[in-house]
Amino acid sequence: MKQRLERLQNWLKEEKVDVAFINSTENVFYLTNFYTDPHERLMGLVVFQDREPFVVVPGMEARQVKAAGWEYEVIGYADHEDPWVFIEKAIRSREIEKASTVALEKEVLSYGRGESLLTILEGAKVVNAEDVLNEMRVVKDEKEMEIMRRAAEMADFGVQVGVEALQEGITEMEVLAKIEYELKKKGIREMSFSTMVLFGEKAGDPHGNPGDRKLKAGDFVLFDLGVVLEGYTSDITRTVGYKSLTDQQKEIYNTVLKAEMASLEASKPGNRIGDLDQIARDIITDAGYGDHFPHRIGHGLGINVHEFPSMSHLNDGILQEGMTYTIEPGIYVPEIGGVRIEDDVLITKDGYETLTNYPKELQIIE
């Protein structure tokens, strides 16, 4: 935690930024080890070049900040109090009457809260803090890797539960409920996103909504799920067949699997991020399904289930040891259904490690 704060402070010095105001749940957690959803209430971390940082939170959560290991000042406020009064007082107590430049999360901080901050730091130029925080978070340390491995194991377990629940006539929501119930029994309180269980033609919608569709022979079954564990996320997609599949369905599945494996094999330090997308896209296009692969190959993964970097063919960034992201090609054909195969990937010194390990070979569940 201290090393992360020091790295941010060094960036402030290098860029001649007087103060940073960080208020996203994820970045506050990354820098303080304190995780909460403050709902509509203000939460923020204020960092300076060479003065003690402080955290401001709703008063009911102030004790938890210290319990998380935060060693510096914590300001708690009641619902009837204006937190900006306390923020201004804390800034002034650090002998900062005027700031020439302030860093904040431009994509996160609301306009109204930005106005309140700039009223305190009148005349300050605004710069974006998200770029440096993304660079810090993109490479995971050993503790983060260990947590993400365990989160991925829970995702594998969730798919296993879903597959074992399949029987003719069961609905998507009934399977979904079984998955989340068994994960709750394992101690998982929160899913990374709304769990997807899609049958048949509904699997042809990349982000479909589970409902009362009943399972029948000949259906694809698409599972997309992940868990939150100790502040970090996992994300897995597996697709299976139920009782029987046509030759075209098998061709679609094997094309997606080939694309995923090729993209994984290109996951090595020093390789261009965009090439992972292009490799998979070329395979799917050559098979005649290019128009049915509408999304990028994947996304960064960590505290957020979707975070930096975007794994698009346009991304000229370079893979680095310690990066974590998803690889998830798909083909979605109306009336037939869709296939997506997704793994969580960690870049290692010489290549990659898949954190998710549920089998990918085509399964037809009887």
C-alpha positions in Angstrom: 0.0 0.0 0.0 2.8 2.5 0.9 4.7 1.7 -2.3 1.6 2.4 -4.3 1.1 5.8 -2.6 4.8 6.6 -3.0 4.5 5.8 -6.7 1.6 8.2 -7.1 3.4 10.9 -5.1 6.4 10.5 -7.3 4.2 11.0 -10.3 2.8 14.2 -8.7 6.3 15.5 -8.3 7.4 14.6 -11.8 4.3 16.2 -13.3 4.3 19.2 -10.9 0.8 18.3 -9.7 0.0 19.7 -6.2 -2.8 17.4 -5.2 -4.7 14.4 -6.4 -8.4 13.7 -5.5 -9.2 10.0 -6.0 -12.8 8.9 -5.4 -13.6 5.8 -7.4 -14.3 2.7 -5.2 -11.7 0.7 -7.1 -8.8 3.2 -7.0 -9.4 4.1 -3.4 -9.3 0.4 -2.6 -6.1 0.0 -4.6 -4.3 2.8 -2.7 -5.7 2.2 0.8 -6.9 -1.4 1.0 -10.3 -0.1 2.1 -13.2 -1.3 -0.1 -16.7 -0.1 0.1 -19.6 1.1 -2.0 -20.6 4.5 -0.5 -23.7 4.7 -2.7 -24.6 8.3 -3.2 -22.3 9.5 -0.4 -18.9 11.1 -1.1 -15.8 9.1 -0.5 -12.3 10.3 -1.5 -8.6 9.9 -1.0 -6.5 13.1 -1.2 -2.8 12.8 -1.9 -0.1 15.4 -2.0 3.5 15.5 -3.2 5.1 15.6 0.2 2.3 16.0 2.8 0.3 13.3 4.7 -2.6 12.0 2.6 -6.1 11.7 4.1 -9.3 9.7 3.4 -12.8 11.2 3.7 -15.7 8.7 4.1 -19.2 8.5 5.5 -18.8 8.5 9.3 -20.4 5.0 9.7 -17.5 3.6 7.7 -14.6 5.5 9.2 -13.6 2.8 11.6 -13.3 0.3 8.8 -10.7 2.4 7.0 -8.3 2.0 9.9 -9.2 -1.7 10.2 -8.1 -2.1 6.6 -4.6 -0.9 7.5 -4.8 2.8 6.6 -2.2 4.6 8.8 -3.0 8.2 8.0 -5.9 10.6 8.8 -9.4 9.5 8.3 -12.2 12.1 8.2 -15.7 10.8 8.9 -18.8 12.9 8.3 -22.5 12.5 9.2 -25.3 12.5 6.7 -26.3 16.0 7.7 -22.8 17.4 7.3 -21.1 18.8 4.1 -17.9 16.7 3.5 -16.4 19.5 1.4 -16.1 21.7 4.6 -13.9 19.0 6.2 -11.9 18.4 3.0 -11.1 22.2 2.7 -10.1 22.3 6.4 -7.8 19.3 5.9 -6.2 20.7 2.8 -5.6 24.1 4.5 -4.1 22.4 7.6 -1.4 21.1 5.3 -0.5 24.7 4.4 -1.9 24.5 0.9 -3.7 27.7 0.3 -3.5 27.6 -3.5 -2.8 24.7 -6.0 -1.8 25.3 -9.5 -2.7 21.8 -10.7 -5.0 19.1 -9.4 -5.3 15.5 -10.7 -8.6 13.7 -10.7 -10.5 10.8 -12.4 -12.1 12.6 -15.3 -14.3 9.6 -16.2 -15.5 9.1 -12.7 -15.8 12.4 -10.8 -19.2 14.0 -11.3 -19.5 17.5 -12.6 -21.0 18.8 -9.3 -18.3 17.3 -7.2 -15.6 18.6 -9.6 -17.1 22.1 -9.1 -16.9 21.7 -5.3 -13.3 20.6 -5.4 -12.3 23.5 -7.7 -14.1 26.0 -5.5 -11.6 24.9 -2.8 -8.6 24.9 -5.2 -9.7 28.0 -7.1 -7.8 28.5 -10.4 -6.2 25.1 -10.4 -5.6 23.4 -13.8 -7.1 19.9 -14.0 -5.1 16.9 -15.3 -6.3 13.2 -15.5 -5.1 10.9 -12.8 -6.6 7.8 -14.5 -3.7 7.2 -16.9 -1.1 6.8 -14.2 -3.5 4.7 -12.0 -4.2 2.4 -15.0 -0.5 2.0 -15.5 0.0 1.1 -11.9 -2.9 -1.4 -11.7 -2.2 -3.1 -15.0 0.7 -5.1 -13.7 -0.3 -7.3 -10.7 1.9 -8.1 -7.8 2.2 -11.6 -6.3 -0.6 -11.1 -3.7 -3.0 -9.9 -6.4 -2.1 -12.9 -8.6 -2.8 -15.3 -5.8 -6.2 -13.8 -5.1 -7.1 -13.8 -8.8 -6.1 -17.5 -9.1 -8.6 -18.3 -6.3 -11.3 -16.1 -7.8 -10.8 -18.0 -11.1 -11.1 -21.4 -9.3 -14.5 -20.2 -8.0 -15.5 -19.3 -11.5 -14.5 -22.8 -12.7 -16.7 -24.2 -9.9 -19.6 -22.1 -10.9 -19.5 -23.5 -14.5 -19.3 -27.0 -13.1 -22.4 -26.5 -11.0 -24.2 -25.1 -14.0 -23.3 -28.0 -16.2 -24.3 -30.5 -13.6 -27.7 -28.8 -13.2 -28.7 -29.3 -16.9 -31.8 -31.4 -17.5 -34.5 -31.2 -20.0 -37.2 -28.6 -19.1 -35.1 -26.7 -16.6 -35.1 -22.9 -17.1 -32.2 -20.5 -17.5 -33.0 -18.8 -14.2 -33.3 -22.1 -12.4 -29.7 -23.0 -13.5 -28.5 -19.5 -12.6 -30.0 -19.8 -9.1 -28.3 -23.1 -8.5 -24.9 -21.6 -9.6 -25.1 -18.6 -7.3 -26.5 -20.6 -4.4 -23.6 -23.0 -4.4 -21.1 -20.2 -4.7 -22.7 -18.4 -1.7 -22.2 -21.7 0.2 -18.5 -21.4 -0.7 -18.4 -17.9 0.8 -18.8 -15.8 -2.3 -20.9 -12.7 -1.5 -20.8 -11.0 -4.8 -20.7 -11.8 -8.5 -18.5 -9.8 -10.9 -21.5 -9.0 -13.0 -25.0 -10.4 -13.7 -24.6 -14.1 -14.3 -25.6 -15.3 -17.8 -27.1 -18.7 -18.5 -28.5 -18.7 -22.1 -30.1 -21.6 -24.0 -30.4 -22.3 -27.7 -31.1 -19.3 -29.9 -30.8 -17.0 -26.9 -27.0 -17.8 -26.8 -26.9 -15.9 -30.1 -27.1 -12.6 -28.2 -23.6 -11.9 -26.7 -25.1 -10.1 -23.7 -28.5 -11.9 -23.5 -30.8 -11.9 -20.4 -31.6 -15.2 -18.7 -35.3 -15.9 -18.3 -37.8 -18.7 -18.4 -36.5 -20.3 -21.6 -36.6 -24.1 -21.0 -33.7 -26.4 -22.0 -34.3 -28.8 -24.9 -32.2 -31.2 -27.0 -30.0 -29.5 -29.6 -29.5 -26.4 -27.6 -26.2 -24.6 -27.0 -25.9 -23.6 -23.4 -23.7 -20.6 -22.7 -22.5 -19.8 -19.2 -20.8 -16.4 -18.5 -20.0 -15.7 -14.8 -17.4 -14.5 -12.4 -17.0 -13.7 -8.7 -15.5 -11.0 -6.5 -13.0 -12.3 -4.0 -11.1 -10.0 -1.6 -11.7 -7.1 -4.0 -10.6 -8.9 -7.2 -12.7 -10.4 -10.0 -12.8 -13.4 -12.3 -14.7 -13.9 -15.6 -15.3 -17.1 -17.4 -17.4 -18.2 -20.4 -18.0 -21.8 -21.4 -20.5 -23.2 -24.0 -21.7 -26.8 -24.1 -24.2 -28.7 -26.2 -27.3 -30.4 -24.8 -27.9 -34.0 -26.0 -27.1 -33.3 -29.7 -25.6 -30.7 -32.0 -25.7 -30.2 -35.7 -22.6 -30.3 -37.9 -22.8 -26.5 -38.2 -23.0 -26.0 -34.5 -19.9 -28.2 -34.1 -18.1 -26.2 -36.8 -19.0 -23.0 -35.0 -17.7 -24.4 -31.7 -14.4 -25.7 -33.1 -13.8 -22.4 -34.9 -14.1 -20.4 -31.7 -11.9 -22.9 -29.8 -9.3 -22.6 -32.6 -9.4 -18.8 -32.4 -9.1 -18.8 -28.6 -6.2 -21.2 -28.5 -4.3 -19.2 -31.2 -4.9 -15.9 -29.3 -3.6 -17.6 -26.1 -0.5 -18.8 -27.8 0.3 -15.2 -28.9 0.0 -14.1 -25.2 3.7 -13.4 -24.5 5.6 -10.5 -23.0 6.6 -8.0 -25.7 3.8 -8.9 -28.2 1.4 -6.2 -29.4 -2.0 -6.3 -27.6 -4.0 -5.7 -30.8 -2.5 -8.7 -32.4 -4.3 -11.1 -30.0 -7.6 -9.7 -31.3 -6.5 -9.8 -35.0 -5.3 -13.4 -34.8 -8.6 -14.6 -33.5 -10.6 -12.4 -35.9 -8.7 -13.7 -38.9 -9.5 -17.3 -38.0 -13.2 -16.6 -37.5 -13.4 -14.5 -40.7 -11.6 -17.2 -42.8 -14.2 -19.7 -41.5 -17.0 -17.5 -42.9 -18.2 -16.1 -39.6 -16.5 -12.7 -39.5 -19.8 -10.8 -39.4 -20.8 -12.9 -36.4 -17.9 -11.8 -34.1 -19.1 -8.3 -33.0 -16.8 -7.6 -30.0 -13.2 -7.3 -29.1 -11.2 -10.3 -28.0 -11.2 -9.3 -24.3 -10.5 -6.8 -21.6 -8.3 -6.1 -18.7 -9.2 -7.8 -15.5 -8.4 -7.1 -11.8 -10.3 -5.0 -9.3 -12.8 -4.2 -12.1 -14.1 -7.0 -14.2 -13.6 -4.7 -17.2 -10.6 -2.5 -16.8 -7.6 -1.2 -18.7 -6.4 -2.3 -21.3 -9.1 -2.7 -24.0 -8.0 -5.8 -25.9 -9.0 -4.4 -29.3 -7.1 -4.9 -32.6 -6.5 -1.2 -32.6 -4.5 -1.3 -29.3 -0.7 -0.8 -30.0 0.2 -1.4 -26.3 2.7 -4.1 -25.4 2.0 -7.1 -23.2 4.0 -7.0 -19.9 4.7 -9.7 -17.3 2.1 -9.5 -14.6 -0.8 -8.2 -16.8 -4.1 -10.0 -16.4 -6.9 -10.0 -19.0 -9.5 -12.1 -20.7 -9.4 -13.9 -24.1 -13.0 -14.5 -25.3 -13.7 -14.9 -29.0 -17.3 -15.7 -30.0 -19.6 -16.5 -32.9 -23.3 -15.6 -32.6 -25.7 -16.7 -35.3 -29.4 -15.8 -35.0 -31.8 -18.8 -34.7 -28.8 -21.2 -34.2 -27.3 -19.7 -31.1 -23.8 -18.7 -30.1 -20.5 -19.9 -28.7 -18.1 -18.0 -26.6 -15.1 -19.4 -24.9 -13.4 -17.2 -22.3 -10.4 -17.5 -20.1 -8.6 -15.3 -17.6 -5.0 -14.9 -18.6 -1.8 -13.9 -16.7 1.3 -12.9 -18.6 4.3 -14.7 -17.2 8.0 -14.2 -17.8 8.1 -16.5 -20.8 4.4 -16.8 -21.9 1.1 -17.0 -20.2 -0.9 -18.8 -17.5 -4.6 -19.5 -17.8 -6.2 -18.8 -14.4 -9.5 -20.4 -15.4 -9.2 -24.1 -16.2 -12.7 -25.6 -16.7 -12.4 -27.9 -19.7 -12.8 -26.3 -23.2 -13.1 -29.4 -25.4 -16.6 -29.6 -26.9 -18.9 -31.3 -24.4 -22.4 -32.6 -25.3 -24.3 -33.1 -22.1 -26.6 -36.1 -22.1 
